[in-house]
Structures are given as C-alpha cells and as structure tokens.
Amino acid sequence: MDQLFEFIGNHPWLVGAFAVVIVLFIRNEVSRGGKSVSAQELVNMVNKDGAVVIDVRDEKEFREGHIVNAINIPHVNFSNRIRELEIYKQKPLVVACKMGQHSGSIGTQLRKAGFSDVARLQGGVTEWRNQNLPVLKSK
C-alpha cells in the first residue's frame, strides 16, 4: 500500500490522466443509451412491467428470427419512424440489435424524444439466442 502512495506522489500527472480516462469511459458508457439489461432481465421486464422490445436490425435479419412481440424499426431509418412508438411512451422500452452496437445510439434518440424508461439488450439478439430463448421467424 505504501508503494501505491509513493507511486501516486511520484507520478501525479500519470495518475491524473488515468483518472480522467476512467471518468470519460464511465461517462461514455452511461451516455450510450441508458442501462443495459440481460436477456433474463428482459424476460422479467416483459412479463412484469409490460416492456416493449424494439428490434432495430434490418428487416431480413428480423424475419430470420426475432424476440416474441418485438417491433421492427431498422436503425437506418429509425429517426423517420420514431413517431410510431408514441403509444408506448409510458411503457419501458428495450432496444435490441444484433450484438448491441446500434442499440445505444437508438436509446439516446428515444430519450431525446421524451421516452424516459429506455434500456438496451446486453449482447443483442445474438446473446438472446445464445441463451436458448425463443425467437419467432417471419415469412
């Protein structure tokens, strides 16, 4: 422990830079679209709170398999179709994409549009499938 304090005393700029990087990382994660929920948490949210799943993958991927009752609004034209979700403004929304790469930015758009209870599916539909949870296929 004494060595840690000695290191901090000898390298204040390095320790300060490290602290700034940590703060920026945390801030970035928080601003990525809100909290992330696991697949099991999503099941509980749907069953207990009536959460609505917004699947932002493209239509082809959605047809190949999606979470039951999910609404498909592809991320490429999400901003043009966000009004379709107004009827769900009082419900919790969970944004799902293939692996979690687009859900954060969509969550941010939803919050800016006045949706207060927004989360993103951790690991996306890929993680949902990895946990052997049910998916529906469309024609």
Secondary structure as UniProt FT lines:
FT   HELIX           2..10
FT   HELIX           12..30
FT   TURN            31..33
FT   STRAND          35..37
FT   HELIX           39..44
FT   HELIX           45..49
FT   STRAND          52..55
FT   HELIX           59..64
FT   TURN            68..69
FT   STRAND          71..72
FT   HELIX           75..77
FT   HELIX           78..81
FT   HELIX           82..88
FT   TURN            89..90
FT   STRAND          93..96
FT   TURN            101..102
FT   HELIX           103..112
FT   TURN            113..114
FT   STRAND          118..121
FT   TURN            122..123
FT   HELIX           124..130
FT   TURN            131..132
//
